[in-house]
């Protein structure tokens, strides 16, 4: 089966198709044959070098731009055509094709059945009639019944041809080969003594005769505190939650432990109460304040000191025997 021949529509032929409307039909009725190569131009009104004209016996549309035509020549004439033209029933030259070599031919003792596919240069197939077909031989497509070639074993194996068809026998062979290949691969793996085993922090595993599970153990709170386990992992659940306030007066709390810090101004010769930025959930163990330097840079003899008995989860108090206001820092720990 040869590929569809690409025809050049003539201006007159295209105008005739576009002018058809309602019940009127544009009918391709005749095939003109030419033995003289020519230029297929849209301005042609007659087929150059035409030596014979045949009636179109039938046709069908294979797609929006491809038609399949059938014509007969029952004479004893011998001819070779390098080009041809299609004529409408009113004599208008509809389309032409020309080549340097023979595209259609007939022997003297032969009855010529001309069945060929034509690709048009515009989507006009829906507007064309072909008459009653006594025999048509269109190419098979996904939307049109027709003639198709059976793929060879090599073409089936290559899996590249989208035009030929595959038989049940060839398909069965291809599927059988695929099944055998899969079976051999699985057998090859099954014959190996494959194992998967854990290492380091991972435990579990075994041979692959059945499903295996690998796991990593989480350290307990006690193991995290003891710091002796070497085959467990510390998860965020064991360390957290971690909360913090990273400011001048702030805190950080992790694993149940809290550190608080800040600054305050101690009142001269008096007790000053200090509040933590974040109270300790349970208790504050200790709060330490810094020594101070007065405004003129001299050392103070009576810097603010923590009153231990006042330490609570929310704060503490200091007493300053200094005669000036003292800016003081503190650090406190607890849980």
SULFEN-V503546 format. One record per residue. N is the residue number from 1. RES is the residue in one small letter. PSI is psi in whole degrees, 0 to 359 (999 if undefined). Layout:
# SULFEN-V503546
n	res	psi
N	RES	PSI
N	RES	PSI
This chain:
# SULFEN-V503546
n	res	psi
1	x	121
2	x	160
3	x	157
4	x	134
5	x	130
6	x	114
7	x	152
8	x	118
9	x	141
10	x	159
11	x	320
12	x	320
13	x	318
14	x	322
15	x	322
16	x	320
17	x	314
18	x	336
19	x	340
20	x	136
21	x	165
22	x	233
23	x	353
24	x	147
25	x	146
26	x	111
27	x	125
28	x	115
29	x	338
30	x	151
31	x	116
32	x	139
33	x	142
34	x	143
35	x	4
36	x	115
37	x	139
38	x	172
39	x	121
40	x	93
41	x	147
42	x	346
43	x	357
44	x	139
45	x	341
46	x	158
47	x	116
48	x	138
49	x	21
50	x	131
51	x	348
52	x	149
53	x	132
54	x	151
55	x	139
56	x	119
57	x	333
58	x	168
59	x	166
60	x	159
61	x	124
62	x	333
63	x	188
64	x	338
65	x	0
66	x	129
67	x	154
68	x	124
69	x	150
70	x	134
71	x	155
72	x	150
73	x	104
74	x	7
75	x	174
76	x	12
77	x	152
78	x	129
79	x	157
80	x	131
81	x	131
82	x	356
83	x	167
84	x	169
85	x	152
86	x	135
87	x	141
88	x	168
89	x	347
90	x	8
91	x	358
92	x	131
93	x	115
94	x	315
95	x	157
96	x	159
97	x	139
98	x	144
99	x	166
100	x	336
101	x	167
102	x	133
103	x	334
104	x	142
105	x	164
106	x	136
107	x	164
108	x	317
109	x	4
110	x	147
111	x	122
112	x	116
113	x	109
114	x	110
115	x	116
116	x	160
117	x	141
118	x	129
119	x	121
120	x	157
121	x	11
122	x	158
123	x	86
124	x	8
125	x	322
126	x	342
127	x	12
128	x	138
129	x	151
130	x	357
131	x	180
132	x	125
133	x	128
134	x	335
135	x	126
136	x	153
137	x	65
138	x	159
139	x	142
140	x	131
141	x	180
142	x	339
143	x	354
144	x	131
145	x	142
146	x	200
147	x	135
148	x	151
149	x	144
150	x	134
151	x	145
152	x	169
153	x	322
154	x	319
155	x	322
156	x	321
157	x	325
158	x	331
159	x	39
160	x	340
161	x	123
162	x	10
163	x	327
164	x	166
165	x	161
166	x	139
167	x	160
168	x	323
169	x	312
170	x	320
171	x	318
172	x	319
173	x	316
174	x	317
175	x	323
176	x	318
177	x	320
178	x	317
179	x	319
180	x	320
181	x	317
182	x	317
183	x	317
184	x	321
185	x	315
186	x	320
187	x	321
188	x	317
189	x	322
190	x	331
191	x	347
192	x	144
193	x	71
194	x	141
195	x	153
196	x	126
197	x	153
198	x	161
199	x	154
200	x	240
201	x	353
202	x	136
203	x	165
204	x	188
205	x	197
206	x	188
207	x	165
208	x	26
209	x	346
210	x	173
211	x	139
212	x	154
213	x	133
214	x	143
215	x	158
216	x	128
217	x	142
218	x	137
219	x	143
220	x	169
221	x	321
222	x	320
223	x	323
224	x	318
225	x	317
226	x	324
227	x	30
228	x	341
229	x	135
230	x	1
231	x	24
232	x	164
233	x	146
234	x	120
235	x	161
236	x	330
237	x	325
238	x	330
239	x	335
240	x	180
241	x	151
242	x	120
243	x	152
244	x	160
245	x	100
246	x	74
247	x	181
248	x	317
249	x	104
250	x	194
251	x	167
252	x	135
253	x	125
254	x	144
255	x	35
256	x	356
257	x	141
258	x	138
259	x	132
260	x	150
261	x	167
262	x	184
263	x	151
264	x	166
265	x	119
266	x	135
267	x	138
268	x	134
269	x	44
270	x	173
271	x	132
272	x	129
273	x	138
274	x	129
275	x	135
276	x	149
277	x	329
278	x	121
279	x	150
280	x	137
281	x	322
282	x	299
283	x	153
284	x	128
285	x	318
286	x	148
287	x	125
288	x	133
289	x	157
290	x	161
291	x	170
292	x	164
293	x	128
294	x	178
295	x	335
296	x	11
297	x	357
298	x	155
299	x	144
300	x	139
301	x	339
302	x	66
303	x	161
304	x	143
305	x	147
306	x	137
307	x	101
308	x	324
309	x	348
310	x	357
311	x	123
312	x	182
313	x	339
314	x	347
315	x	195
316	x	177
317	x	153
318	x	156
319	x	131
320	x	123
321	x	9
322	x	155
323	x	357
324	x	160
325	x	131
326	x	124
327	x	121
328	x	149
329	x	156
330	x	157
331	x	136
332	x	148
333	x	153
334	x	201
335	x	999
